[in-house]
């Protein structure tokens, strides 16, 4: 049996088309693999002007958390806050206000991680002057009323300035610990006469 060009041409054309189809499928699969990304990090809900108040067992407000905006992400169950403001008003303690540019709330809502331009202001009370603390990061454990940072912090109280790196502050006891590079400046009151 002789193979003529007219009989061989359709067979070669079919083989070429099958090879081209196989090659195109491989190319498309590679491009899809490159385009695939991990799950998207898009919010499933957004709340503008958030305000959340926590009450004690007697119905008295203990803390209030407010933010310009709250964004919740379902892929990792994280919650971001824009311009957060936390105010603690526990009985027999001076009011403490914490503000920052942004924050992240833990899944159970018990911890708040504040970032950028963090300012803590404890009002004066019971013979203590007002206190201001500035840092770039602060972790707030709300139930324990404890504030922590591993970054530089500057604490200003009346005519005293204390700075260091790494701090833990217990709002219930009023005690704080600076971990390293501690420096202080104190200006005594001027005497008359």
Phi, psi and omega per residue, in radians:
X1 nan 2.228 -3.135
X2 -1.648 2.419 3.052
X3 -1.675 2.005 3.120
X4 -1.644 2.887 -3.130
X5 -1.108 -0.569 -3.132
X6 -1.249 -0.513 3.094
X7 -1.454 -0.593 -3.086
X8 -1.337 -0.566 -3.080
X9 -1.030 -0.862 3.128
X10 -1.096 -0.628 3.127
X11 -1.149 -0.778 3.109
X12 -1.148 -0.666 3.106
X13 -1.107 -0.739 3.105
X14 -1.114 -0.747 3.113
X15 -1.117 -0.716 3.120
X16 -1.130 -0.756 3.114
X17 -1.139 -0.687 3.098
X18 -1.126 -0.749 3.113
X19 -1.123 -0.733 3.118
X20 -1.127 -0.710 3.108
X21 -1.103 -0.767 3.119
X22 -1.082 -0.766 -3.140
X23 -1.124 -0.766 3.124
X24 -1.089 -0.680 3.120
X25 -1.101 -0.739 3.099
X26 -1.088 -0.750 -3.131
X27 -1.117 -0.769 -3.128
X28 -1.126 -0.725 3.117
X29 -1.111 -0.697 3.111
X30 -1.115 -0.747 3.133
X31 -1.143 -0.678 3.100
X32 -1.132 -0.678 3.105
X33 -1.113 -0.642 3.129
X34 -1.276 -0.573 -3.111
X35 -1.392 -0.398 -3.121
X36 -1.156 2.322 3.127
X37 -2.180 2.891 3.074
X38 -1.060 3.013 -3.131
X39 -0.887 2.516 -3.141
X40 -1.249 2.569 -3.133
X41 -1.851 1.201 3.132
X42 -1.885 2.470 3.130
X43 -1.212 2.490 3.057
X44 -1.615 -0.364 2.958
X45 -2.654 2.655 -3.116
X46 -2.273 2.329 3.112
X47 -2.080 2.167 3.057
X48 -1.611 2.476 3.107
X49 0.916 1.033 3.121
X50 -1.204 2.457 2.985
X51 -2.540 2.116 -3.120
X52 -2.238 2.178 -3.138
X53 -1.974 2.338 3.104
X54 -1.868 2.284 -3.114
X55 -1.927 2.662 3.048
X56 -1.482 -3.060 -3.082
X57 -1.130 -0.360 -3.125
X58 -1.653 0.083 3.117
X59 1.446 0.239 3.130
X60 -1.665 2.353 3.134
X61 -1.135 2.228 3.104
X62 -1.823 -0.586 3.137
X63 -2.669 2.710 3.111
X64 -2.381 2.234 3.098
X65 -1.987 2.166 3.114
X66 -2.230 2.699 3.085
X67 -2.717 2.622 3.068
X68 -1.108 -0.647 -3.108
X69 -2.676 2.491 3.046
X70 -2.140 2.321 3.112
X71 -2.172 2.219 3.118
X72 -1.908 2.331 -3.111
X73 -1.976 2.102 -3.073
X74 -1.307 -0.405 -3.068
X75 -1.155 -0.603 3.113
X76 -2.219 0.157 3.124
X77 1.019 0.529 3.112
X78 -1.588 2.737 3.120
X79 -2.303 2.133 3.119
X80 -1.844 2.528 3.106
X81 -2.135 2.412 3.080
X82 -1.848 2.255 -3.136
X83 0.931 1.015 -3.126
X84 -1.293 2.690 3.093
X85 -2.515 2.050 3.118
X86 -1.952 2.239 3.115
X87 -2.146 2.113 3.089
X88 -1.852 2.252 -3.095
X89 -2.284 1.034 3.125
X90 -1.305 2.626 -3.107
X91 -1.050 2.506 3.088
X92 1.078 0.386 3.101
X93 -2.343 2.572 3.077
X94 -1.131 2.598 3.103
X95 -1.122 2.404 3.094
X96 -2.116 2.274 -3.141
X97 -2.108 2.291 3.132
X98 -2.130 2.220 3.100
X99 -2.257 2.751 3.106
X100 -2.803 3.041 3.077
X101 -1.337 -0.650 -3.118
X102 -2.682 2.860 -3.141
X103 -2.696 2.864 3.034
X104 -2.221 2.341 -3.112
X105 -1.788 2.364 3.107
X106 -1.153 2.841 -3.086
X107 -1.049 -0.628 -3.135
X108 -1.525 -0.066 3.097
X109 1.375 0.084 -3.087
X110 -1.542 -0.354 -3.141
X111 -2.130 2.484 3.133
X112 -2.186 2.242 3.139
X113 -1.951 1.923 -3.050
X114 -1.779 2.449 -3.084
X115 -2.286 2.536 2.983
X116 1.155 2.107 3.102
X117 0.914 0.851 -3.133
X118 -1.363 2.254 3.122
X119 -2.289 2.225 3.071
X120 -1.993 2.219 3.102
X121 -2.160 2.068 3.013
X122 -1.831 2.141 -3.096
X123 -1.188 2.774 3.100
X124 -1.180 2.619 3.107
X125 3.126 2.618 3.087
X126 0.873 0.831 3.092
X127 1.357 0.109 3.121
X128 -1.856 2.409 3.076
X129 -1.307 2.897 3.068
X130 -1.115 2.597 -3.129
X131 -2.210 2.427 3.071
X132 -2.170 2.337 3.086
X133 -2.168 2.332 3.096
X134 -2.157 2.406 3.088
X135 -2.783 3.085 3.133
X136 -1.760 -0.239 3.123
X137 -2.597 2.474 3.108
X138 -2.627 2.326 3.042
X139 -1.815 2.227 3.138
X140 -2.007 2.049 3.009
X141 -1.655 1.756 -2.956
X142 -1.127 -0.740 -3.084
X143 -1.136 -0.673 -3.137
X144 -1.542 -0.155 -3.111
X145 1.023 0.755 -3.110
X146 -2.042 2.393 3.087
X147 -2.035 2.369 -3.121
X148 -2.381 2.587 2.963
X149 -2.600 2.629 3.028
X150 -1.877 0.153 -3.098
X151 -1.829 3.117 3.088
X152 -1.137 2.484 3.136
X153 -2.439 2.490 3.077
X154 -2.137 2.189 -3.104
X155 -2.010 2.181 -3.122
X156 -2.091 2.261 3.141
X157 -2.529 1.975 -3.109
X158 0.923 -2.046 -3.128
X159 -1.722 0.324 -3.107
X160 -2.020 2.454 3.057
X161 -2.280 2.246 -3.137
X162 -2.232 2.348 3.125
X163 -2.367 2.767 3.124
X164 -3.122 -3.041 3.123
X165 -2.151 2.190 -3.118
X166 1.452 2.104 -3.081
X167 -2.555 2.593 2.948
X168 -2.319 2.269 -3.100
X169 -2.244 2.235 3.086
X170 -1.822 1.971 -3.083
X171 -1.223 -0.494 3.137
X172 -1.184 -0.778 -3.109
X173 -1.615 -0.301 -3.105
X174 1.360 0.148 -3.125
X175 -1.631 2.511 3.033
X176 -2.395 2.689 -3.131
X177 -2.207 2.285 3.003
X178 -1.815 2.330 -2.992
X179 -1.443 -0.847 -3.039
X180 -2.663 2.907 -3.133
X181 0.870 0.817 -3.086
X182 -1.407 2.295 3.093
X183 -2.424 2.544 -3.137
X184 -2.400 2.693 3.081
X185 -2.450 2.287 -3.090
X186 -2.324 2.239 3.077
X187 -1.886 1.974 3.117
X188 -1.167 2.663 3.133
X189 -1.124 2.505 3.129
X190 -1.286 2.464 3.104
X191 -1.619 2.468 3.058
X192 -1.599 2.331 3.021
X193 1.697 nan nan
